Amino acid sequence: MSVIIEPFKIKSVEPIRMTTRAEREELLRAAGYNLFLVNSDDVLIDLLTDSGTSAMSSEQWAGIMRGDEAYACSKSWYRMRDAIRDIFGFEHVIPTHQGRAAERILFSIMCKKGDVVPNNTHFDTTRANVEFNGAEALDLLKAEALNPAAILPFKGDMDVQALEKVIAEKGRERIPLIMITITNNSGGGQPVSMANIRAVSAVAKKYNIPFYIDACRFAENAWFIKLREPGYADKPVKEIAREIFSYADGCTMSAKKDALVNIGGFLCTNDSKLAGAQRDLLILTEGFPTYGGLAGRDLEAIAIGLTEVLNEDYLRYRIASTEYLGRHIADAGVPIVQPPGGHAIYIDAKAMLPHIPVEQYPGQALSIELYLAAGIRSVEIGSVMFARKDAVTGKELPAPMELVRLAIPRRVYTQSHIDYVVESILEVNAHKERIRGVRIVKQAPFLRHFSASFALI
Ligand SMILES: *Cc1c(COP(=O)(O)O)cnc(C)c1O
């Protein structure tokens, strides 16, 4: 059989409220053409993010009822800790309310002014937490990975030569840790190979620099290794995941991704002294070290989600459905970042809408049209989000790429939803010359994409 089915039945449903184009025009105008400000009830297919949007299983909901809400040393805490140790293998597990809280604790203890943190690509909260502590966040992706059209099996790999060069130039003592993000979220959800993780780990060991993994999508990355890297086809994904983490000294994790829950995160390390300092900071802002800002039931759901996410039927369906969306629109001529990543498809709006100059935000224009035409919520990842100001002239400098991200929530949408998305994008593409650019009417001084208002040109 070539058809890959959703490996689950649906026990509880959440109705989608249908809307017409005329209604959506009115709703979007009222929201200042900013999709972050549209009510979710007015969205048909919500592809804004894969973070915290997973559907939990019946086992996880049963776990929610079993959650032990004791303040200290609850049974649910031990179940979560043991589930994490079983897969990740680290000695110390520190629960946090989400990924960025783990980052804040890690970097505020390890980084100081003048330090440098290399990563394949820092996710935006990771970069912000590094920079907030006065350190420099360096992205060391290989040059060929920056070409959106290049089809490579492991486009998330770190440039190991560049890493060696950075260590030689900056000096080992200025690099408190090396990090690698699996899969590379900001680089399109592209996987990192085991060979690359091993090589980065070897460099870290040579210079005695701690090596941490941003583990948000570790299961999706492990599945890509099984599919694409020689020698792993017959290994269980859990074993592949264990091997990945065996090369590292610790990790940060947003459980809102590959732990299949709606909130949560954790920080792991093998360094006992560091773990002590991390727990002290945890108590200050997150909570006691056996719950870290989460309810007992959340700990329980994470423990169960971490085992479910390594189910190979689930991963086969997950990666195939993302690829299905990417392949169907790309085959019909819609330019996307190739190859399809694990959790999202990125449309190259600059290539798709050459009649809209980057100053008129082609990515925002496309995401607006996808909502008006079909009720699909996507997110612009281009100059609205990442333009910088020229230090001298104050003029806006466009971002390197104008992308629209379609992120796929885990276990939420079926193939017919994805077929609807494909058909809608192809219809929009057929009339793309009608799409108009936008201008910004109102904006905040930073993180403007969340609250800006736009007008159609
Ligand atoms: C989501 C994410 C984070 C931050 O996690 P939150 O739970 O959103 O705070 C960090 N790194 C990567 C790669 C992510 O995708």
The ligand as an ORCA input file, in Angstrom:
! r2SCAN-3c Opt
* xyz 0 1
  C       9.915     26.985     20.056
  C      11.372     26.956     20.084
  C      12.087     27.461     21.185
  C      11.422     28.185     22.340
  O      10.451     27.420     22.980
  P       9.127     28.078     23.636
  O       8.448     26.900     24.240
  O       8.355     28.707     22.517
  O       9.563     29.069     24.643
  C      13.456     27.343     21.159
  N      14.103     26.777     20.135
  C      13.447     26.286     19.053
  C      14.210     25.657     17.931
  C      12.059     26.370     18.998
  O      11.418     25.886     17.920
*
